[in-house]
């Protein structure tokens, strides 16, 4: 099984999902144990550390890996 990374902006995906769920930046920062300013920096990043992405996926109950990779 091979996977190919899609050309997506992960920070934007996270920001969009957070808005769709009606959640705040403060809420997400509390859930992942970081400063609010780090969440804003995360939104600006095209890629995100896998461990961090998995934690955010768990907190938001959204599989961001599915948004970032496709089977080839």
N, C-alpha and C positions, 0 to 999 in steps of 0.2 A: 504494500500500500504506500503510495507516494502522495505527498501534499505539497502544494504550491501556495506561497503567500500572495494574497490579493493586494492590489495597490490601494490601501485604505489608510485613512488618518485615524489611528486608534484613539487618540485624545478626543477627537470630535465624536466618534462613536460613543464613547463613555459619556460625554457631555449631553448628547442627544438622548441617550437612554435614561440618564438621571432626570432630565426635563420631562420625558414621557411618563416617568413614574411619579412626577410631582415632588421629587425629593430635592433637598438643598445641598449646597456645597458643604455647609457645616455638618450636616448629617453624614455625608460620605466620609468626611475627614474624621469624624468620631468613630465611624465603623471600621476604618482601616488604620486607626491610631496614628494620624499624622496631622500636620498643621494645614489649615485652610489654604494658605498660600501655596502649599505643595500640590493641592488638587488643581488649582488654577494653572500651575506649571505643567501638570500632567495633561490638561486639556490642550495645551499648545504643542505637545509632542506627537510626532507622527508614529513613533513606535514606543512600546512600553515593555519593561522587563516582564518576562513570562510569569514569574512568581507573583509580582504585583498584579498582573492582569488576571491571574487565577483568583486572587483574593477579591478583587473588585467584581469579578464574575459571580463569585459566591455571594457576596454582599447584595448585589443588585439582582441576583437570581436570573442572570442573562449570560448565555455562553458566547463571550466575545471571540473565543477561538474559532467558532463557526463563522463569524463575520470576517475573520482575518485569513483563513486558510480554505483552500478548496482541494478536493481530491483530484489527482491528475493521472 
